[in-house]
Amino acid sequence: MKRRVCIVTGGANGIGRCITERLWEKGDFVAVIDRDIEAGKRLESKFNKERFYFFAGDITEKTVIEEFVEELVKFHSHVDILVNNACIGKGGLNHCSYEEFNYVLRLGISAPFYLTKLLMPYFNQGASIVNIASTRAFMSQADTESYTAAKGGILSLTHGMSVTLAGKARVNAISPGWIDTGTYQKEEDYKPNHSEEDISQHPAGRIGNPDDIAQMVLFLCSEKASFITGQNFTVDGGMTKQMIYHGDCGWSYEPS
Ligand SMILES: NC(=O)c1ccc[n+]([C@@H]2O[C@H](COP(=O)([O-])OP(=O)(O)OC[C@H]3O[C@@H](n4cnc5c(N)ncnc54)[C@H](O)[C@@H]3O)[C@@H](O)[C@H]2O)c1
């Protein structure tokens, strides 16, 4: 099988790390850009250098993205897979400053846009871009506007880029629900401990794990998905499909 060149932003921890590991296990070359140097170095010592590259940097900085692409294309003349995964939230109307709001938008929308733009000359025929959104693009807890806006934005970016890159790269999004990333963080011996209340919100009968998302990434980047572009796939164990009224499913409303 041809060795694909893959890029995972925020690939040093959590869902991104799981995606990185699965692509690497498939025999692909994986480049990770992440601001967590310690976690990146841990991955470097785990994987052979021939098929793994870690670039430390904050992708909200334009120059960091430029330096990363410049370095990568010194050794690889083409790119097959780009996973725009890195994102965090910084609250909403009550606590998020103007600067923090813009930081999250730079991370969740501008960085995927700019990285894709710089990589355009290098995408191989049949390349695939996967943007990691969230079910929070469609529903919210109070005071989370920075994150939900970034996630809504990346969904629009997804269909926009799928049209612009038609014939060059397929572009899709995955919207994860609640994914417990504990086993892909620093503590390798993490044991999930979910309450019955939390589990029962999921028709699938459990909370998600990073592999639920990584497997969808592998599928979307494969030939099997060659007719799929511009789409969003919700992977949430059905949590956003379960309508709960007072008294349903053992749930009752208790005013605080
Ligand atoms: N975990 C969930 O329940 C969940 C649910 C829905 C969507 N998501 C999305 O999945 C993606 C991964 O989430 P996760 O839970 O694995 O997050 P995580 O915090 O465990 O990992 C994020 C990674 O991105 C890196 N990162 C953060 N900001 C960065 C920056 N400015 N520059 C470079 N790297 C940066 C971090 O260092 C980290 O390695 C995110 O887009 C998140 O919004 C997660």
The ligand as an ORCA input file, in Angstrom:
! r2SCAN-3c Opt
* xyz 0 1
  N     -13.436     15.389     23.913
  C     -14.690     15.676     23.576
  O     -15.663     15.318     24.269
  C     -14.946     16.451     22.301
  C     -16.286     16.601     21.905
  C     -16.560     17.289     20.737
  C     -15.525     17.813     19.981
  N     -14.237     17.679     20.391
  C     -13.190     18.243     19.547
  O     -12.211     17.292     19.264
  C     -10.942     17.927     19.131
  C      -9.954     17.302     20.091
  O     -10.490     17.426     21.398
  P      -9.812     16.699     22.648
  O     -10.880     16.536     23.663
  O      -9.012     15.546     22.195
  O      -8.854     17.896     23.138
  P      -7.488     17.831     24.001
  O      -7.464     19.113     24.763
  O      -7.365     16.551     24.713
  O      -6.379     17.885     22.876
  C      -6.234     19.011     22.071
  C      -4.818     19.060     21.545
  O      -4.705     20.267     20.784
  C      -3.528     20.954     21.207
  N      -3.746     22.393     21.035
  C      -4.652     23.163     21.684
  N      -4.518     24.446     21.319
  C      -3.509     24.477     20.407
  C      -2.885     25.530     19.683
  N      -3.260     26.786     19.825
  N      -1.878     25.208     18.836
  C      -1.455     23.929     18.708
  N      -2.009     22.898     19.400
  C      -3.016     23.169     20.228
  C      -3.347     20.587     22.667
  O      -2.028     20.789     23.106
  C      -3.763     19.127     22.658
  O      -2.687     18.292     22.345
  C     -11.190     19.418     19.384
  O     -11.438     20.063     18.166
  C     -12.452     19.396     20.216
  O     -13.158     20.602     20.103
  C     -13.933     17.007     21.536
*
